[in-house]
Structure formats: C-alpha cells, structure tokens
Amino acid sequence: MEHQPVETEIARKSALIYLPISLGMALLFVVTASVVGNYPLVAKIGGAFWIGLLSLIVSMPVVTSHVKRQLRGQGS
C-alpha cells in the first residue's frame, strides 16, 4: 500500500493544474463568443460546457503524465 499516498498526491496535483486549464478555456470561449458574435445565452453556455469538457479530456492525461514524471524523478 505504499503506492497509495504517491498516487493520491499525483492525482491531487494534476487536478490543480488541469481543472483551471479547462475552466479557463471555457471562460475564454464565453468571452470570445460575447465579443465576436451575437449568440444567444444558451449557445454560449452549451459551447462553454463543450469546450470545457473537451479541454478536460485532452489536458487530463497530458498533465497527469507530466506530474507523475516530475514526482517520480524527484523521489529518485
């Protein structure tokens, strides 16, 4: 069970990185859609949700593997 604290730390640190990335992308989408076009609110919210979800799917494995590499390299 010695891997459990390490895996928990990796998951926590990764989430602190990829969640703000996804939320930032969603917010950027809302701001851009508001400035560039005259879209209804439901389109902005739906688009923000979609962009946030896709950026979460893309950034989660990339960030997690990077954090894992950093922590494993630091422990050696």
mmCIF file of the N, C-alpha and C atoms, coordinates in Angstrom:
data_MODEL
# 
_entry.id   MODEL 
# 
loop_
_atom_site.group_PDB 
_atom_site.id 
_atom_site.type_symbol 
_atom_site.label_atom_id 
_atom_site.label_alt_id 
_atom_site.label_comp_id 
_atom_site.label_asym_id 
_atom_site.label_entity_id 
_atom_site.label_seq_id 
_atom_site.pdbx_PDB_ins_code 
_atom_site.Cartn_x 
_atom_site.Cartn_y 
_atom_site.Cartn_z 
_atom_site.occupancy 
_atom_site.B_iso_or_equiv 
_atom_site.pdbx_formal_charge 
_atom_site.auth_seq_id 
_atom_site.auth_comp_id 
_atom_site.auth_asym_id 
_atom_site.auth_atom_id 
_atom_site.pdbx_PDB_model_num 
ATOM 1   N N  . MET A 1 1  ? 0.804   -1.206 0.000   1.00 0.00 ? 1  MET A N  1 
ATOM 2   C CA . MET A 1 1  ? 0.000   0.000  0.000   1.00 0.00 ? 1  MET A CA 1 
ATOM 3   C C  . MET A 1 1  ? 0.849   1.275  0.000   1.00 0.00 ? 1  MET A C  1 
ATOM 4   N N  . GLU A 1 2  ? 2.129   1.180  -0.274  1.00 0.00 ? 2  GLU A N  1 
ATOM 5   C CA . GLU A 1 2  ? 2.939   2.387  -0.256  1.00 0.00 ? 2  GLU A CA 1 
ATOM 6   C C  . GLU A 1 2  ? 2.721   3.245  -1.495  1.00 0.00 ? 2  GLU A C  1 
ATOM 7   N N  . HIS A 1 3  ? 2.102   2.697  -2.538  1.00 0.00 ? 3  HIS A N  1 
ATOM 8   C CA . HIS A 1 3  ? 1.830   3.476  -3.743  1.00 0.00 ? 3  HIS A CA 1 
ATOM 9   C C  . HIS A 1 3  ? 0.627   4.391  -3.575  1.00 0.00 ? 3  HIS A C  1 
ATOM 10  N N  . GLN A 1 4  ? -0.246  4.094  -2.628  1.00 0.00 ? 4  GLN A N  1 
ATOM 11  C CA . GLN A 1 4  ? -1.467  4.868  -2.453  1.00 0.00 ? 4  GLN A CA 1 
ATOM 12  C C  . GLN A 1 4  ? -1.214  6.347  -2.163  1.00 0.00 ? 4  GLN A C  1 
ATOM 13  N N  . PRO A 1 5  ? -0.341  6.709  -1.220  1.00 0.00 ? 5  PRO A N  1 
ATOM 14  C CA . PRO A 1 5  ? -0.106  8.153  -0.982  1.00 0.00 ? 5  PRO A CA 1 
ATOM 15  C C  . PRO A 1 5  ? 0.512   8.860  -2.185  1.00 0.00 ? 5  PRO A C  1 
ATOM 16  N N  . VAL A 1 6  ? 1.372   8.161  -2.908  1.00 0.00 ? 6  VAL A N  1 
ATOM 17  C CA . VAL A 1 6  ? 2.006   8.766  -4.090  1.00 0.00 ? 6  VAL A CA 1 
ATOM 18  C C  . VAL A 1 6  ? 0.966   8.996  -5.175  1.00 0.00 ? 6  VAL A C  1 
ATOM 19  N N  . GLU A 1 7  ? 0.109   8.012  -5.416  1.00 0.00 ? 7  GLU A N  1 
ATOM 20  C CA . GLU A 1 7  ? -0.927  8.151  -6.439  1.00 0.00 ? 7  GLU A CA 1 
ATOM 21  C C  . GLU A 1 7  ? -1.926  9.240  -6.070  1.00 0.00 ? 7  GLU A C  1 
ATOM 22  N N  . THR A 1 8  ? -2.244  9.358  -4.789  1.00 0.00 ? 8  THR A N  1 
ATOM 23  C CA . THR A 1 8  ? -3.156  10.404 -4.334  1.00 0.00 ? 8  THR A CA 1 
ATOM 24  C C  . THR A 1 8  ? -2.545  11.781 -4.541  1.00 0.00 ? 8  THR A C  1 
ATOM 25  N N  . GLU A 1 9  ? -1.263  11.907 -4.264  1.00 0.00 ? 9  GLU A N  1 
ATOM 26  C CA . GLU A 1 9  ? -0.575  13.185 -4.469  1.00 0.00 ? 9  GLU A CA 1 
ATOM 27  C C  . GLU A 1 9  ? -0.509  13.545 -5.948  1.00 0.00 ? 9  GLU A C  1 
ATOM 28  N N  . ILE A 1 10 ? -0.252  12.557 -6.793  1.00 0.00 ? 10 ILE A N  1 
ATOM 29  C CA . ILE A 1 10 ? -0.221  12.793 -8.235  1.00 0.00 ? 10 ILE A CA 1 
ATOM 30  C C  . ILE A 1 10 ? -1.588  13.255 -8.725  1.00 0.00 ? 10 ILE A C  1 
ATOM 31  N N  . ALA A 1 11 ? -2.637  12.590 -8.287  1.00 0.00 ? 11 ALA A N  1 
ATOM 32  C CA . ALA A 1 11 ? -3.988  12.955 -8.715  1.00 0.00 ? 11 ALA A CA 1 
ATOM 33  C C  . ALA A 1 11 ? -4.362  14.352 -8.234  1.00 0.00 ? 11 ALA A C  1 
ATOM 34  N N  . ARG A 1 12 ? -4.020  14.678 -7.005  1.00 0.00 ? 12 ARG A N  1 
ATOM 35  C CA . ARG A 1 12 ? -4.363  15.993 -6.446  1.00 0.00 ? 12 ARG A CA 1 
ATOM 36  C C  . ARG A 1 12 ? -3.620  17.105 -7.170  1.00 0.00 ? 12 ARG A C  1 
ATOM 37  N N  . LYS A 1 13 ? -2.315  16.933 -7.368  1.00 0.00 ? 13 LYS A N  1 
ATOM 38  C CA . LYS A 1 13 ? -1.535  17.969 -8.051  1.00 0.00 ? 13 LYS A CA 1 
ATOM 39  C C  . LYS A 1 13 ? -1.956  18.117 -9.511  1.00 0.00 ? 13 LYS A C  1 
ATOM 40  N N  . SER A 1 14 ? -2.277  17.006 -10.151 1.00 0.00 ? 14 SER A N  1 
ATOM 41  C CA . SER A 1 14 ? -2.731  17.063 -11.539 1.00 0.00 ? 14 SER A CA 1 
ATOM 42  C C  . SER A 1 14 ? -4.045  17.809 -11.659 1.00 0.00 ? 14 SER A C  1 
ATOM 43  N N  . ALA A 1 15 ? -4.975  17.520 -10.755 1.00 0.00 ? 15 ALA A N  1 
ATOM 44  C CA . ALA A 1 15 ? -6.279  18.180 -10.793 1.00 0.00 ? 15 ALA A CA 1 
ATOM 45  C C  . ALA A 1 15 ? -6.151  19.680 -10.566 1.00 0.00 ? 15 ALA A C  1 
ATOM 46  N N  . LEU A 1 16 ? -5.196  20.088 -9.734  1.00 0.00 ? 16 LEU A N  1 
ATOM 47  C CA . LEU A 1 16 ? -4.990  21.512 -9.503  1.00 0.00 ? 16 LEU A CA 1 
ATOM 48  C C  . LEU A 1 16 ? -4.436  22.224 -10.733 1.00 0.00 ? 16 LEU A C  1 
ATOM 49  N N  . ILE A 1 17 ? -3.969  21.467 -11.706 1.00 0.00 ? 17 ILE A N  1 
ATOM 50  C CA . ILE A 1 17 ? -3.457  22.059 -12.940 1.00 0.00 ? 17 ILE A CA 1 
ATOM 51  C C  . ILE A 1 17 ? -4.489  21.959 -14.065 1.00 0.00 ? 17 ILE A C  1 
ATOM 52  N N  . TYR A 1 18 ? -5.052  20.753 -14.312 1.00 0.00 ? 18 TYR A N  1 
ATOM 53  C CA . TYR A 1 18 ? -5.906  20.619 -15.487 1.00 0.00 ? 18 TYR A CA 1 
ATOM 54  C C  . TYR A 1 18 ? -7.315  21.166 -15.308 1.00 0.00 ? 18 TYR A C  1 
ATOM 55  N N  . LEU A 1 19 ? -7.814  21.257 -14.090 1.00 0.00 ? 19 LEU A N  1 
ATOM 56  C CA . LEU A 1 19 ? -9.137  21.862 -13.898 1.00 0.00 ? 19 LEU A CA 1 
ATOM 57  C C  . LEU A 1 19 ? -9.136  23.366 -14.205 1.00 0.00 ? 19 LEU A C  1 
ATOM 58  N N  . PRO A 1 20 ? -8.162  24.138 -13.710 1.00 0.00 ? 20 PRO A N  1 
ATOM 59  C CA . PRO A 1 20 ? -8.135  25.553 -14.104 1.00 0.00 ? 20 PRO A CA 1 
ATOM 60  C C  . PRO A 1 20 ? -7.900  25.759 -15.606 1.00 0.00 ? 20 PRO A C  1 
ATOM 61  N N  . ILE A 1 21 ? -7.153  24.864 -16.237 1.00 0.00 ? 21 ILE A N  1 
ATOM 62  C CA . ILE A 1 21 ? -6.964  24.964 -17.684 1.00 0.00 ? 21 ILE A CA 1 
ATOM 63  C C  . ILE A 1 21 ? -8.305  24.818 -18.385 1.00 0.00 ? 21 ILE A C  1 
ATOM 64  N N  . SER A 1 22 ? -9.085  23.820 -17.997 1.00 0.00 ? 22 SER A N  1 
ATOM 65  C CA . SER A 1 22 ? -10.381 23.582 -18.630 1.00 0.00 ? 22 SER A CA 1 
ATOM 66  C C  . SER A 1 22 ? -11.359 24.714 -18.355 1.00 0.00 ? 22 SER A C  1 
ATOM 67  N N  . LEU A 1 23 ? -11.407 25.172 -17.114 1.00 0.00 ? 23 LEU A N  1 
ATOM 68  C CA . LEU A 1 23 ? -12.296 26.288 -16.784 1.00 0.00 ? 23 LEU A CA 1 
ATOM 69  C C  . LEU A 1 23 ? -11.876 27.570 -17.504 1.00 0.00 ? 23 LEU A C  1 
ATOM 70  N N  . GLY A 1 24 ? -10.587 27.766 -17.624 1.00 0.00 ? 24 GLY A N  1 
ATOM 71  C CA . GLY A 1 24 ? -10.084 28.935 -18.355 1.00 0.00 ? 24 GLY A CA 1 
ATOM 72  C C  . GLY A 1 24 ? -10.438 28.898 -19.824 1.00 0.00 ? 24 GLY A C  1 
ATOM 73  N N  . MET A 1 25 ? -10.359 27.718 -20.419 1.00 0.00 ? 25 MET A N  1 
ATOM 74  C CA . MET A 1 25 ? -10.745 27.584 -21.825 1.00 0.00 ? 25 MET A CA 1 
ATOM 75  C C  . MET A 1 25 ? -12.233 27.855 -22.012 1.00 0.00 ? 25 MET A C  1 
ATOM 76  N N  . ALA A 1 26 ? -13.057 27.354 -21.086 1.00 0.00 ? 26 ALA A N  1 
ATOM 77  C CA . ALA A 1 26 ? -14.493 27.597 -21.165 1.00 0.00 ? 26 ALA A CA 1 
ATOM 78  C C  . ALA A 1 26 ? -14.797 29.087 -21.014 1.00 0.00 ? 26 ALA A C  1 
ATOM 79  N N  . LEU A 1 27 ? -14.131 29.736 -20.078 1.00 0.00 ? 27 LEU A N  1 
ATOM 80  C CA . LEU A 1 27 ? -14.331 31.173 -19.884 1.00 0.00 ? 27 LEU A CA 1 
ATOM 81  C C  . LEU A 1 27 ? -13.852 31.957 -21.105 1.00 0.00 ? 27 LEU A C  1 
ATOM 82  N N  . LEU A 1 28 ? -12.745 31.554 -21.664 1.00 0.00 ? 28 LEU A N  1 
ATOM 83  C CA . LEU A 1 28 ? -12.238 32.199 -22.875 1.00 0.00 ? 28 LEU A CA 1 
ATOM 84  C C  . LEU A 1 28 ? -13.234 32.064 -24.022 1.00 0.00 ? 28 LEU A C  1 
ATOM 85  N N  . PHE A 1 29 ? -13.883 30.903 -24.117 1.00 0.00 ? 29 PHE A N  1 
ATOM 86  C CA . PHE A 1 29 ? -14.893 30.705 -25.146 1.00 0.00 ? 29 PHE A CA 1 
ATOM 87  C C  . PHE A 1 29 ? -16.067 31.660 -24.954 1.00 0.00 ? 29 PHE A C  1 
ATOM 88  N N  . VAL A 1 30 ? -16.543 31.789 -23.713 1.00 0.00 ? 30 VAL A N  1 
ATOM 89  C CA . VAL A 1 30 ? -17.683 32.676 -23.435 1.00 0.00 ? 30 VAL A CA 1 
ATOM 90  C C  . VAL A 1 30 ? -17.324 34.125 -23.768 1.00 0.00 ? 30 VAL A C  1 
ATOM 91  N N  . VAL A 1 31 ? -16.141 34.551 -23.376 1.00 0.00 ? 31 VAL A N  1 
ATOM 92  C CA . VAL A 1 31 ? -15.715 35.924 -23.654 1.00 0.00 ? 31 VAL A CA 1 
ATOM 93  C C  . VAL A 1 31 ? -15.596 36.145 -25.151 1.00 0.00 ? 31 VAL A C  1 
ATOM 94  N N  . THR A 1 32 ? -14.985 35.202 -25.846 1.00 0.00 ? 32 THR A N  1 
ATOM 95  C CA . THR A 1 32 ? -14.815 35.335 -27.284 1.00 0.00 ? 32 THR A CA 1 
ATOM 96  C C  . THR A 1 32 ? -16.159 35.332 -28.000 1.00 0.00 ? 32 THR A C  1 
ATOM 97  N N  . ALA A 1 33 ? -17.060 34.441 -27.602 1.00 0.00 ? 33 ALA A N  1 
ATOM 98  C CA . ALA A 1 33 ? -18.382 34.388 -28.232 1.00 0.00 ? 33 ALA A CA 1 
ATOM 99  C C  . ALA A 1 33 ? -19.173 35.658 -27.956 1.00 0.00 ? 33 ALA A C  1 
ATOM 100 N N  . SER A 1 34 ? -18.954 36.278 -26.814 1.00 0.00 ? 34 SER A N  1 
ATOM 101 C CA . SER A 1 34 ? -19.663 37.517 -26.481 1.00 0.00 ? 34 SER A CA 1 
ATOM 102 C C  . SER A 1 34 ? -19.125 38.702 -27.279 1.00 0.00 ? 34 SER A C  1 
ATOM 103 N N  . VAL A 1 35 ? -17.816 38.726 -27.477 1.00 0.00 ? 35 VAL A N  1 
ATOM 104 C CA . VAL A 1 35 ? -17.198 39.857 -28.171 1.00 0.00 ? 35 VAL A CA 1 
ATOM 105 C C  . VAL A 1 35 ? -17.370 39.741 -29.686 1.00 0.00 ? 35 VAL A C  1 
ATOM 106 N N  . VAL A 1 36 ? -17.144 38.566 -30.217 1.00 0.00 ? 36 VAL A N  1 
ATOM 107 C CA . VAL A 1 36 ? -17.111 38.387 -31.671 1.00 0.00 ? 36 VAL A CA 1 
ATOM 108 C C  . VAL A 1 36 ? -18.504 38.324 -32.286 1.00 0.00 ? 36 VAL A C  1 
ATOM 109 N N  . GLY A 1 37 ? -19.417 37.596 -31.640 1.00 0.00 ? 37 GLY A N  1 
ATOM 110 C CA . GLY A 1 37 ? -20.721 37.403 -32.272 1.00 0.00 ? 37 GLY A CA 1 
ATOM 111 C C  . GLY A 1 37 ? -21.866 37.750 -31.357 1.00 0.00 ? 37 GLY A C  1 
ATOM 112 N N  . ASN A 1 38 ? -23.035 37.691 -31.913 1.00 0.00 ? 38 ASN A N  1 
ATOM 113 C CA . ASN A 1 38 ? -24.258 37.957 -31.171 1.00 0.00 ? 38 ASN A CA 1 
ATOM 114 C C  . ASN A 1 38 ? -25.008 36.637 -31.001 1.00 0.00 ? 38 ASN A C  1 
ATOM 115 N N  . TYR A 1 39 ? -24.464 35.779 -30.146 1.00 0.00 ? 39 TYR A N  1 
ATOM 116 C CA . TYR A 1 39 ? -25.020 34.453 -29.950 1.00 0.00 ? 39 TYR A CA 1 
ATOM 117 C C  . TYR A 1 39 ? -25.947 34.446 -28.736 1.00 0.00 ? 39 TYR A C  1 
ATOM 118 N N  . PRO A 1 40 ? -26.973 33.607 -28.770 1.00 0.00 ? 40 PRO A N  1 
ATOM 119 C CA . PRO A 1 40 ? -27.857 33.520 -27.596 1.00 0.00 ? 40 PRO A CA 1 
ATOM 120 C C  . PRO A 1 40 ? -27.122 32.908 -26.398 1.00 0.00 ? 40 PRO A C  1 
ATOM 121 N N  . LEU A 1 41 ? -27.660 33.174 -25.219 1.00 0.00 ? 41 LEU A N  1 
ATOM 122 C CA . LEU A 1 41 ? -27.024 32.718 -23.984 1.00 0.00 ? 41 LEU A CA 1 
ATOM 123 C C  . LEU A 1 41 ? -26.903 31.197 -23.944 1.00 0.00 ? 41 LEU A C  1 
ATOM 124 N N  . VAL A 1 42 ? -27.919 30.499 -24.422 1.00 0.00 ? 42 VAL A N  1 
ATOM 125 C CA . VAL A 1 42 ? -27.874 29.034 -24.376 1.00 0.00 ? 42 VAL A CA 1 
ATOM 126 C C  . VAL A 1 42 ? -26.755 28.494 -25.266 1.00 0.00 ? 42 VAL A C  1 
ATOM 127 N N  . ALA A 1 43 ? -26.467 29.158 -26.375 1.00 0.00 ? 43 ALA A N  1 
ATOM 128 C CA . ALA A 1 43 ? -25.363 28.733 -27.244 1.00 0.00 ? 43 ALA A CA 1 
ATOM 129 C C  . ALA A 1 43 ? -24.020 28.968 -26.565 1.00 0.00 ? 43 ALA A C  1 
ATOM 130 N N  . LYS A 1 44 ? -23.901 30.080 -25.855 1.00 0.00 ? 44 LYS A N  1 
ATOM 131 C CA . LYS A 1 44 ? -22.649 30.370 -25.143 1.00 0.00 ? 44 LYS A CA 1 
ATOM 132 C C  . LYS A 1 44 ? -22.422 29.365 -24.022 1.00 0.00 ? 44 LYS A C  1 
ATOM 133 N N  . ILE A 1 45 ? -23.468 29.055 -23.271 1.00 0.00 ? 45 ILE A N  1 
ATOM 134 C CA . ILE A 1 45 ? -23.335 28.098 -22.167 1.00 0.00 ? 45 ILE A CA 1 
ATOM 135 C C  . ILE A 1 45 ? -23.041 26.701 -22.692 1.00 0.00 ? 45 ILE A C  1 
ATOM 136 N N  . GLY A 1 46 ? -23.758 26.287 -23.727 1.00 0.00 ? 46 GLY A N  1 
ATOM 137 C CA . GLY A 1 46 ? -23.513 24.973 -24.326 1.00 0.00 ? 46 GLY A CA 1 
ATOM 138 C C  . GLY A 1 46 ? -22.121 24.864 -24.908 1.00 0.00 ? 46 GLY A C  1 
ATOM 139 N N  . GLY A 1 47 ? -21.679 25.909 -25.582 1.00 0.00 ? 47 GLY A N  1 
ATOM 140 C CA . GLY A 1 47 ? -20.333 25.916 -26.139 1.00 0.00 ? 47 GLY A CA 1 
ATOM 141 C C  . GLY A 1 47 ? -19.266 25.904 -25.063 1.00 0.00 ? 47 GLY A C  1 
ATOM 142 N N  . ALA A 1 48 ? -19.507 26.650 -23.997 1.00 0.00 ? 48 ALA A N  1 
ATOM 143 C CA . ALA A 1 48 ? -18.547 26.678 -22.893 1.00 0.00 ? 48 ALA A CA 1 
ATOM 144 C C  . ALA A 1 48 ? -18.447 25.306 -22.240 1.00 0.00 ? 48 ALA A C  1 
ATOM 145 N N  . PHE A 1 49 ? -19.594 24.653 -22.060 1.00 0.00 ? 49 PHE A N  1 
ATOM 146 C CA . PHE A 1 49 ? -19.580 23.304 -21.493 1.00 0.00 ? 49 PHE A CA 1 
ATOM 147 C C  . PHE A 1 49 ? -18.811 22.349 -22.401 1.00 0.00 ? 49 PHE A C  1 
ATOM 148 N N  . TRP A 1 50 ? -19.071 22.420 -23.690 1.00 0.00 ? 50 TRP A N  1 
ATOM 149 C CA . TRP A 1 50 ? -18.427 21.538 -24.652 1.00 0.00 ? 50 TRP A CA 1 
ATOM 150 C C  . TRP A 1 50 ? -16.917 21.776 -24.702 1.00 0.00 ? 50 TRP A C  1 
ATOM 151 N N  . ILE A 1 51 ? -16.512 23.028 -24.758 1.00 0.00 ? 51 ILE A N  1 
ATOM 152 C CA . ILE A 1 51 ? -15.083 23.364 -24.788 1.00 0.00 ? 51 ILE A CA 1 
ATOM 153 C C  . ILE A 1 51 ? -14.410 22.945 -23.485 1.00 0.00 ? 51 ILE A C  1 
ATOM 154 N N  . GLY A 1 52 ? -15.081 23.169 -22.363 1.00 0.00 ? 52 GLY A N  1 
ATOM 155 C CA . GLY A 1 52 ? -14.518 22.766 -21.074 1.00 0.00 ? 52 GLY A CA 1 
ATOM 156 C C  . GLY A 1 52 ? -14.337 21.264 -20.984 1.00 0.00 ? 52 GLY A C  1 
ATOM 157 N N  . LEU A 1 53 ? -15.338 20.526 -21.455 1.00 0.00 ? 53 LEU A N  1 
ATOM 158 C CA . LEU A 1 53 ? -15.258 19.063 -21.424 1.00 0.00 ? 53 LEU A CA 1 
ATOM 159 C C  . LEU A 1 53 ? -14.155 18.545 -22.343 1.00 0.00 ? 53 LEU A C  1 
ATOM 160 N N  . LEU A 1 54 ? -14.081 19.072 -23.543 1.00 0.00 ? 54 LEU A N  1 
ATOM 161 C CA . LEU A 1 54 ? -13.040 18.616 -24.473 1.00 0.00 ? 54 LEU A CA 1 
ATOM 162 C C  . LEU A 1 54 ? -11.639 18.970 -23.984 1.00 0.00 ? 54 LEU A C  1 
ATOM 163 N N  . SER A 1 55 ? -11.477 20.159 -23.427 1.00 0.00 ? 55 SER A N  1 
ATOM 164 C CA . SER A 1 55 ? -10.149 20.522 -22.929 1.00 0.00 ? 55 SER A CA 1 
ATOM 165 C C  . SER A 1 55 ? -9.783  19.701 -21.693 1.00 0.00 ? 55 SER A C  1 
ATOM 166 N N  . LEU A 1 56 ? -10.783 19.304 -20.903 1.00 0.00 ? 56 LEU A N  1 
ATOM 167 C CA . LEU A 1 56 ? -10.526 18.416 -19.768 1.00 0.00 ? 56 LEU A CA 1 
ATOM 168 C C  . LEU A 1 56 ? -10.065 17.048 -20.270 1.00 0.00 ? 56 LEU A C  1 
ATOM 169 N N  . ILE A 1 57 ? -10.737 16.528 -21.293 1.00 0.00 ? 57 ILE A N  1 
ATOM 170 C CA . ILE A 1 57 ? -10.365 15.227 -21.849 1.00 0.00 ? 57 ILE A CA 1 
ATOM 171 C C  . ILE A 1 57 ? -8.950  15.252 -22.419 1.00 0.00 ? 57 ILE A C  1 
ATOM 172 N N  . VAL A 1 58 ? -8.591  16.335 -23.061 1.00 0.00 ? 58 VAL A N  1 
ATOM 173 C CA . VAL A 1 58 ? -7.267  16.426 -23.678 1.00 0.00 ? 58 VAL A CA 1 
ATOM 174 C C  . VAL A 1 58 ? -6.177  16.695 -22.642 1.00 0.00 ? 58 VAL A C  1 
ATOM 175 N N  . SER A 1 59 ? -6.440  17.599 -21.707 1.00 0.00 ? 59 SER A N  1 
ATOM 176 C CA . SER A 1 59 ? -5.380  18.009 -20.784 1.00 0.00 ? 59 SER A CA 1 
ATOM 177 C C  . SER A 1 59 ? -5.155  17.021 -19.638 1.00 0.00 ? 59 SER A C  1 
ATOM 178 N N  . MET A 1 60 ? -6.157  16.248 -19.272 1.00 0.00 ? 60 MET A N  1 
ATOM 179 C CA . MET A 1 60 ? -6.011  15.350 -18.129 1.00 0.00 ? 60 MET A CA 1 
ATOM 180 C C  . MET A 1 60 ? -4.855  14.347 -18.293 1.00 0.00 ? 60 MET A C  1 
ATOM 181 N N  . PRO A 1 61 ? -4.789  13.574 -19.361 1.00 0.00 ? 61 PRO A N  1 
ATOM 182 C CA . PRO A 1 61 ? -3.672  12.620 -19.453 1.00 0.00 ? 61 PRO A CA 1 
ATOM 183 C C  . PRO A 1 61 ? -2.313  13.292 -19.649 1.00 0.00 ? 61 PRO A C  1 
ATOM 184 N N  . VAL A 1 62 ? -2.301  14.420 -20.342 1.00 0.00 ? 62 VAL A N  1 
ATOM 185 C CA . VAL A 1 62 ? -1.035  15.107 -20.576 1.00 0.00 ? 62 VAL A CA 1 
ATOM 186 C C  . VAL A 1 62 ? -0.472  15.648 -19.258 1.00 0.00 ? 62 VAL A C  1 
ATOM 187 N N  . VAL A 1 63 ? -1.309  16.316 -18.492 1.00 0.00 ? 63 VAL A N  1 
ATOM 188 C CA . VAL A 1 63 ? -0.864  16.903 -17.223 1.00 0.00 ? 63 VAL A CA 1 
ATOM 189 C C  . VAL A 1 63 ? -0.519  15.813 -16.220 1.00 0.00 ? 63 VAL A C  1 
ATOM 190 N N  . THR A 1 64 ? -1.339  14.771 -16.147 1.00 0.00 ? 64 THR A N  1 
ATOM 191 C CA . THR A 1 64 ? -1.091  13.700 -15.183 1.00 0.00 ? 64 THR A CA 1 
ATOM 192 C C  . THR A 1 64 ? 0.240   13.002 -15.453 1.00 0.00 ? 64 THR A C  1 
ATOM 193 N N  . SER A 1 65 ? 0.527   12.729 -16.709 1.00 0.00 ? 65 SER A N  1 
ATOM 194 C CA . SER A 1 65 ? 1.801   12.075 -17.012 1.00 0.00 ? 65 SER A CA 1 
ATOM 195 C C  . SER A 1 65 ? 2.980   12.999 -16.716 1.00 0.00 ? 65 SER A C  1 
ATOM 196 N N  . HIS A 1 66 ? 2.812   14.280 -16.947 1.00 0.00 ? 66 HIS A N  1 
ATOM 197 C CA . HIS A 1 66 ? 3.888   15.237 -16.638 1.00 0.00 ? 66 HIS A CA 1 
ATOM 198 C C  . HIS A 1 66 ? 4.134   15.313 -15.129 1.00 0.00 ? 66 HIS A C  1 
ATOM 199 N N  . VAL A 1 67 ? 3.067   15.395 -14.351 1.00 0.00 ? 67 VAL A N  1 
ATOM 200 C CA . VAL A 1 67 ? 3.208   15.458 -12.897 1.00 0.00 ? 67 VAL A CA 1 
ATOM 201 C C  . VAL A 1 67 ? 3.799   14.153 -12.367 1.00 0.00 ? 67 VAL A C  1 
ATOM 202 N N  . LYS A 1 68 ? 3.359   13.047 -12.920 1.00 0.00 ? 68 LYS A N  1 
ATOM 203 C CA . LYS A 1 68 ? 3.878   11.747 -12.492 1.00 0.00 ? 68 LYS A CA 1 
ATOM 204 C C  . LYS A 1 68 ? 5.385   11.662 -12.755 1.00 0.00 ? 68 LYS A C  1 
ATOM 205 N N  . ARG A 1 69 ? 5.807   12.120 -13.933 1.00 0.00 ? 69 ARG A N  1 
ATOM 206 C CA . ARG A 1 69 ? 7.236   12.117 -14.269 1.00 0.00 ? 69 ARG A CA 1 
ATOM 207 C C  . ARG A 1 69 ? 8.023   12.999 -13.319 1.00 0.00 ? 69 ARG A C  1 
ATOM 208 N N  . GLN A 1 70 ? 7.470   14.167 -12.993 1.00 0.00 ? 70 GLN A N  1 
ATOM 209 C CA . GLN A 1 70 ? 8.162   15.081 -12.075 1.00 0.00 ? 70 GLN A CA 1 
ATOM 210 C C  . GLN A 1 70 ? 8.300   14.485 -10.676 1.00 0.00 ? 70 GLN A C  1 
ATOM 211 N N  . LEU A 1 71 ? 7.219   13.911 -10.148 1.00 0.00 ? 71 LEU A N  1 
ATOM 212 C CA . LEU A 1 71 ? 7.265   13.373 -8.793  1.00 0.00 ? 71 LEU A CA 1 
ATOM 213 C C  . LEU A 1 71 ? 8.131   12.116 -8.698  1.00 0.00 ? 71 LEU A C  1 
ATOM 214 N N  . ARG A 1 72 ? 8.069   11.272 -9.714  1.00 0.00 ? 72 ARG A N  1 
ATOM 215 C CA . ARG A 1 72 ? 8.904   10.057 -9.689  1.00 0.00 ? 72 ARG A CA 1 
ATOM 216 C C  . ARG A 1 72 ? 10.376  10.422 -9.849  1.00 0.00 ? 72 ARG A C  1 
ATOM 217 N N  . GLY A 1 73 ? 10.665  11.433 -10.646 1.00 0.00 ? 73 GLY A N  1 
ATOM 218 C CA . GLY A 1 73 ? 12.051  11.873 -10.813 1.00 0.00 ? 73 GLY A CA 1 
ATOM 219 C C  . GLY A 1 73 ? 12.576  12.558 -9.565  1.00 0.00 ? 73 GLY A C  1 
ATOM 220 N N  . GLN A 1 74 ? 11.689  13.231 -8.853  1.00 0.00 ? 74 GLN A N  1 
ATOM 221 C CA . GLN A 1 74 ? 12.073  13.922 -7.635  1.00 0.00 ? 74 GLN A CA 1 
ATOM 222 C C  . GLN A 1 74 ? 12.378  12.944 -6.508  1.00 0.00 ? 74 GLN A C  1 
ATOM 223 N N  . GLY A 1 75 ? 11.641  11.834 -6.469  1.00 0.00 ? 75 GLY A N  1 
ATOM 224 C CA . GLY A 1 75 ? 11.824  10.836 -5.414  1.00 0.00 ? 75 GLY A CA 1 
ATOM 225 C C  . GLY A 1 75 ? 13.070  9.999  -5.589  1.00 0.00 ? 75 GLY A C  1 
ATOM 226 N N  . SER A 1 76 ? 13.612  9.924  -6.792  1.00 0.00 ? 76 SER A N  1 
ATOM 227 C CA . SER A 1 76 ? 14.783  9.071  -7.052  1.00 0.00 ? 76 SER A CA 1 
ATOM 228 C C  . SER A 1 76 ? 16.067  9.702  -6.611  1.00 0.00 ? 76 SER A C  1 
# 
